[in-house]
Amino acid sequence: MEINKIYNQNCLDTMARMSDNFIDLVVTSPPYDNLRDYKGCVFPFEDIAKELFRVVKKGSVIVTGK
């Protein structure tokens, strides 16, 4: 994976190619309580959270918004 490059693809596919402790910061806004319409898109929160915690460096931050 190249750093400082934007990948427009499924986040689980992208994170699967990352090594452990690869990312300094994550800013995300996952769907909460069906507040938004994602037009049939699936959001596998548990799978994404598991990968996020694997790829984020120790002592780094995952910031979520609403």
C-alpha positions, 0 to 999 in steps of 0.5 A, a space after each residue: 500500500 502506498 501512503 498519502 494516497 486515496 483508495 476508493 474501494 470497500 474499506 474492508 478490502 483496503 484494510 485487509 492489505 494493511 499491516 498491523 499498526 499502519 494508521 495514525 488517525 481514523 475519522 469516520 461517521 458510521 451509521 447510527 440507528 438508521 438515521 440515514 438512508 444508504 440505499 441498500 448498502 450494507 455496513 458490517 460494523 463489527 467487521 469494520 471495527 475489528 479491522 480498524 483496531 488492528 490497523 490503527 497504531 497503538 496510542 492513536 485515535 479513532 474519531 467518530 461523528 454523528 
